[in-house]
Every structure is written in structure tokens, then in C-alpha cells.
């Protein structure tokens, strides 16, 4: 992950100690929030341009994901634009600091917002990708908002090299899980790389006991409501180990498998425990049914929140919200208490390991990347997740298992349902909409909020 360039500006006739103090405090406030800063200040509009040249020289060997143009006082625009032009291809922050009030009530200003107001429209016309923040005398600094945008810039940069591993394609001939790979590459830089289940079969045949044992031990550590068949434990560990090797060799940050028409139908084994092990042992995002844009949404959410970015699918819409759950697995990070599993049978499948863990409750953000009116758009909403009433999915052997799920209360469930893009949505805890808006703004992706 690259650094954040921080360049502090002020007019050549402003007392240097004022500019230095203001820039130092601003940089320290960002570092206290965990940003890796490469700082250069103060940079003035000296007639020979030595300050600007020196700033560019000091930063030229630094890999930057974003640049903060910190305006600590009035500065003629040309000095700032000379620096900004060098970094026009990365996200920018135009941040105006502010004056202060003396003990006798006098306001002292270095005309910071004269500098920012002279720049904002110019930067917009020049086509820069940027966000504009200004401090206000007597109010807290905007450092946290600046940091949020910079983290989104780091996330956007990390997505440019991300690869999703997809075993098979278009499970159950679904439409909502498809994507235009070229348009996706252009918008986010993410690569969807397909591999065949046959490769996993071939690797499984060559596995050593050493490769399988960690997965067996992890399964043995799960809380089991009923004894698991040893054959199911072994098969889960072997399928995990073979797919894990593929993911590690190719640097996959997310994995999806052909589930119903692939592993279940052709290999006779539900992949729920394989997904659980990929999450717990490898830390990759996992989603079933060849859900391309679901996996991409997971990477977007994980990159800005640091959370596992799990998927849930909708079972019912209610007057006050939705019932969202999963028929197979959930990441360990989402569980309330121990990871809980049981042997299960569904339809013609008699051998499987089903996750029946309780899920954490609280404020959640639901989102999904899709196409809206022909452009990539992130649909998102925020709600309050509570433990649902007893429910079951028809088809399970009785007594049917209590599947992991949440009753998510929404402010306007009807509006959300009218704009829903797919049966799979990605959930994260907390209200993460501001961070996701920043990311979408940087990527040029539309935002649809309900």
C-alpha cells in the first residue's frame, strides 16, 4: 500500500512560522489516525519556483495512493497546480485550514479559504478526481474526513491489482451473477480469472497428509451439534486444500465456486465447509454460485472497512425490513459465539456440513454492485439487524436446521426492494456508507441509496 503525499502551501509573504506550525499540526493529526504520510511543507510561490521544484523532487521516489493539497494560507493557484499536475492520475484532497481566535476575541486569518476557493473550480475543470474539505474557526478539524477519503484512495489502488478466482461460470444459469469482464476491468481494475473444478480434482489426488491436516484440525475445533461423518470431514479438508493451493498460487483475494451445478451435482459434496475454511485459514472473501459482482462488492467493502464482507441472500421482505440469511455458511467473523455446524441433508445430498451459527446483531450496511441504467452502480442501505424469529427453508430433512440469518429493519424497505439488484447482498457492521461513497467517487461508480 502506497503512502499519502501531504504538501502544505502558503504565500511567500506569510510568516513562515505560521505556515510551518499549521502544516505540522495538520500532518500530525492525520498520522494519529493511522495514515502513512510523506510530508513536504511549507511550499510557497517564491519567484524562482524553488519550493515547488524541491517538493516535487522530494516526492518523486515515493509511491503515493493519494495527495493532500493542504492550503495553510493564501497561495496563488499556479504553485499548487504545478504540483497537482504531476499527480493528476491519483485522487487528491483539497484541504483548507483556517484561522484562530485570540484571547481578546480577535479573529486572525491567513486567508486559507481564499486559496481553496481559487482552486476548487479550477481543479474541477481540469478533471481531477478530488474531494474538498475546509476547516472552520472554532470547530473540530476535518482530519477524520480527509483520512476517510485517503483510505478510500488506498482501497481503490489496491483493487487495481485484485484477482477473483472463479471455478466454473454461471451456476444455475443465473443472470444476476454475471458481469461484463472488460467493463469491470476498466472501471475497477479487478480481474475475474476462471479455473476449472477439474484442476481441483487433479490437485486433490496429489495432496499430502501435511497439506490436509490443518483443515482437519480446524474442523475438529468447530462446535458440532451432532457428530460429523469422518468421510465428510476428510472430503471437506481435501477440497479446501486443493482450492487453497490454487488461490495461493495465483493470488486470489476472493473465490467463488460453481456450487449447485458444480460441486453438489458433479462432485456430490456441498462446498459450505470449503468456503468456511478458505475464510478462516486463508482470509479470502468467499461467495457461492459464481457471483462475479458479489465477489467484487466483497473486495470493495473489505478494502474500506477491513471486515470480512460476508454475503447474505434475501428470503422474505417484511413491512419493516428483510429476512436475510444463508443456506450454507457464514464467515467466522460474523458469528455470535462459537462456529457451530451439523451434518445435514438437503434434497438428494446426504453428506454435508452445514453452518448453523448465530449471527451478530447491530447496525449493518447492505450493498451490492450492479448495473443501473447501463452504468456500474453500488446500491446500498443501512439498517438495524436483530435476531430473527424461528424460521426454516423448505426442503431440509426434519427437524429442519435453523439457518444463520438476520431480520434487518430498514427505514424504507419498499424503496429498497424496488431497487434491489440481486438475491445476494454484502453485509458489513456499522454505517459504512460515507467510506463507500468516497470509494465510488474515486472509482467513478454510481451510488444508489435507499
N, C-alpha and C positions, 0 to 999 in steps of 0.2 A: 504494500500500500504506500502510495506516494505521500509527500509532505504537503502542507498548505503554505503557500507563499504569502507572507504578510509584508506589504510595502506601505509605510507610513509617509504621508505627504503633508507639506506645509509651505507657505510662501516664504521666499528668501529673506524678506524683511521682518518676519515674525520672530520674536526672541527664541533662539534655538533651544533654550532650556525648557520653554513651554512645550514646544513640539516634541522634544525628547521625552519629557515626563508623560505626556498624554499617550504617545505611541507605546512606551514601555508598559504602562498600566493596561492598555488595551491588549497587547500581546500576552501579558501575564494572565489576564482574565480568560483568554482562550486556552492557554496551556493548562490552567487549572481545571478546565473542562475536558482535558484529555486530548486535545488536538496536537499533532506533531507540527510545530511551526518552524518555518525558515524565515526569519525576520530581517528586514532591511529598513532602517529609518534613522533620522528623518531624511526624506528626499525632497529637495527644493527645486525651484525653477531658476537655478543660478544661470547667468547669461551664457556660460560655455557648455552647459548641459552635463557637467562632470558628475553631478549627483545621480542623474538618470543613468548615464553610462556605467557608473560604478554599481548601481543597484542591479542592472541587467547582468553585469559581469559576475557579481556575487551569486546570482541565482541561476546562471546558465548551466551549471552542472547538477542542479537539484531537480529531481523528478517530482513534479507537482501535479496534484489532482485538482487543485483549485487555487485561485489567487484572490487575496483580500486587498482591495484598494482602500486603505484606511485614510480618510481625509481628516487630519487633525487641525486644519485651519484653511483659510482661503488659499487656493492654489490655481494658477492659470491652467486651463484644461489640457494644453498641449503637453505638459510634462507628464500628466497621468496617462494620456492616450499613448504616448511613446512607449510606456511600459505595458499598457494593456494590449497594444497591437501585437507584441511579442507572444502574448498568451491568449490570443483571440479564440483558439480552438479548445480551451478548457473553461469550465464555469468560473464566474467571477462574483465577488461580493463588493458592492459599493457601500462602504460603511462610513457615515459621517459621525464624528464625535461631537461634543457640544461644549459650551462654556460652563461657567460655575458662578455661584453667588458668594460674595464676600460677607464677612460678619456684619457689616453695616447695611447689608441688603443690596449692594450694587451688583448688577449682572456684568460679568466680564466675558467677552466672547472673542474667539479667534476667527469668527465667520466661517465655521465649518460647513454650514449648510449653504452658504454662498458657493462653496466649492462643489458640493454634491449636486445642487440644483443646476449648476452649469454643466455638469457631466451626465446626469441621468438620461436626458433626451438624446444627447449625442451617442451614448453607448447603445441606446435602443436603435437608433438609426443605423449605427454601424453593424448591427446584427449580432451583438454579443449575447451570450447566454449568461444572464446575471440576475442577482437579487439585490434590492436596495433597502438598506436599513439606516435609520438616523436616530441618534440619541437625543433625549430631551432633558433640559436642565431640571434637576430635582427628581427625576425618575430613574429607575434602575437602568443600567446599561443593556443594550440589545445583544450582548455577547452570546447568550444562550441561543438566540435565533440565528446568529451568524454561525455558531458551531453546528447547529442542526443542518443548515444548508451545506456547510462544508462536508459534514458526514455523508449527506446525500450525494455530493460530488464524488467522494471516495467510493461510495457504493456503485454509482454509475460507472466509474472507471473499472471497478472490479468485475462488473457484468460483461464488459467488453471482451474478457478472456474466458468467460464461463462456458462450460460444455455440459449439456444434459445428455445422459445416456438413456437410450430408448430401445428396449428389447421388443422387437416387432413394431407394428404400426396399426393404428385404428382398431383397437379392441372393440368387439361387438358392432363394428361398422358405425360407430358413433360419429356425429358431425361436430358436436361442440368441443371435442377434444383435439380437433385438427388445428393446424396452423400453416401459414404461408412462410416457409423457412427463409426465403430470401427477404421478404418484408421484415420479418423478425430480426434477421441479421442486420439489416440496415438500421432499424430503429434502436435496438439494444446491443447488438454485437454478439448476442448469445448464439451458440451453435447447438443444433439438435443433431446428435450423432446416433444413428441406428446400429444396433448389433443384433445378431440372431440368437434365439434360445438354443439353437444347435451348438453355438460356441460354449454356452454354459454347460450343456450336456457333455461336451467333449472335455472341458476342464474338470468337471465333476469326476470323470473316470480316471483322472490322473492325480487326484488330491492325495496329499499325505495326511497321516493322522495328526501331525503337528498343525496343519492348516485348519483342521476341523475342530480340534479340541477347545479353543477359546469360545467358539459359538455354543458348543455343548454345555460348557460351564456356565455361560451367561443364561441359557435357557433353564438350567437347573437352579439358578438363582431367582427365577420368577416365582411369584405366588400362584400355585396351581390349585384350583377348586376341586379338581379330580385328577387322578394320576394320568400323566400323558403317556401315550403309547411310545415305547422306546424307538420304534421304527419311525414315528413322526418326528421325534426329536432329532434322530440321526439325519433324516432327509432334509429337515429344515436347516441344520448346520451345514450340510454338504452344499445345498443350493445357495445358501448365503455365501459360503467360502468361494465358490466358483464365480458368482456375480461380483463379489467384493474384489476379487483379483482383477477382473475386467475393469471395474470402476477405478481402482488404484492405478492400473497401468495407463489408463487414458485420461486421468484427471477429472473424472466426472464429479461435479458438485451437486448434481441431482440425478435421480434414477427413477424411471418408470418401467413397468413390465407389462407385457400382454397378459392380462390376468384371466378373465373368463374364457376367452377363446385360445389362450396360450397355455399357461401353467396348469390351470384347472382342467381344461379339456384335453390337452395333448400329453401333459406330464402327470396328470392325476394328483396334483398337490396344490392346495391353496397357498399362495405366497405370503399370507399375512405375517408369519414369523420371520420370513426373509426380509420383509420391509422393516420389521422391528429391530432385527439385528443390524441391518445397514444403518439405521438411525442410531442405535445405541453404541455400536462398536466403531463405526466409520464416520459418524456425524454428517452424513449426506442427507439432503432433502429427498423424501420418498413420496410417491403418489402412484396409485394404480391406473390401469386401463389406458395406457399410452396417452395420458393427458398432457399434451405438449405445453399449452399455455398455462395449465395448472402448475406444472413444474417451474415454468418461468416466473409465475407470480410468487411461488415459494422463494425463489432466489432473490427477487426484488424485496420481499418482506424481510427475509433473513438478513440481507445486506444492510438494511437501515435500522433493524431492531435488534439483531443478534439472536433472535429467537429461532426455534426450530421451524416455524411457519408450517403448521400441520394443515392437512385438508380435512374438511367435513363436507358431507353432502346432505341435501335437504330431503326430509321425509314428509313433513307436513308444514303447511302455512296456517298460522293462527291469527286471530284478530289482534293479538298483541305482539306477535313475533313469529319465530320459526322454530321447528324442531330440526336440529342439525346433528347428525351422528355419523358413525362409520360402521360398516358391516364386517370389519376385519381387524384393523389395527389402529393404534394411535401412538405417537412418539412418547417416550418416557417422560419428557419434559412437561407434557400436558397432564399427566396423571396426578390425581389427588390420592397420595398414598402409594402403596406398592404396585408394581406392574402385575396385573392379575390376568391369568389365562386359564383356559379349559379346553379339553378336547371337544370337538363339535362336528356335527354332520349337517349338511345343507344339500337338499336335492339328492343327486347321485353320488356326492362326495362323502365318504365315510371316514376319511382320515384328514385331520386338520387341527391346527392350534389357533384358537380364537382369543383375541384380546378383549377382556370384559372389564377393563379398568374403569374406575370412576374418573371423571374429568374435573379439573379445577374450574371454579366459577369466578365471576367478577366481570369487569369491563373488558370487552373484546372488540377488535376491529375485524370486520369481514371484508375481503376484497377479492377481485378476480380480474385478470387481464383478458380482454377480448376485443372484438371489433364492434364499433358502434358508428353507424353511418359511414363505414368504409375506412375508418382510421383506428389504430390501436388506442384503446381506452381502458383505464382502470376504473372499474365500478367498485365503490366502497361505501361502507356504512359503519356506524358504531352502535353497540348495544350492550345490554347487561345480561350476562349469561348466568342462569340458575340451574340447579339440578332438576331434570325433567321428572314428570310422573312416570310410573311404571309403563313401559311400552315394549313392544316386540315387533320384529319383522316377520311377516307370514312366510312359512316355508321351513323354518328351523325345526329340528326334532324337539318334541315336547319333553320336559318343560323348556320352552324357548329361552335362550340366553338374554340377559339384559345388556344390550349393546351399549357401547360408550356413546354418550350424547349430551347435548345441552339444549335447554329451552332458552333461546336468545330473544329477549324483549327489545323491540325496535320502536323508535319514535313514530315511524310511518311505514309499517310493514307492507301496506298496499302499494305505496310508491316503489319500495324496494322490489317487490315481486313483479311489478310491471316492467322493471328494467333488468331483471336477473339474466345473466349471460350463459349460465351453465349449471349443472347439478352440483359441481364441485366448487367450493369457495375456500379460500385460505384464511385461517384464523390466527390472530396474534393477540396477546393480552395487553390491555391498556388501550388508550386512544392514540393511535399512531398515524392519524390522518395528516397532521402537519408534515411529518417526515416523509410520508408517501407523496404528498403534494409537491414537496421540494424535489424529490427524485423524478417524478413525472415531468415537472417543469424542465429539469435538466435534460431529460431524455427526449423531450418533445412529444410526450404521450398525453392524450386527453384524459381528463378526470371527470367522472360522473358520480356525483354523491347523492345518496338518498337517505 
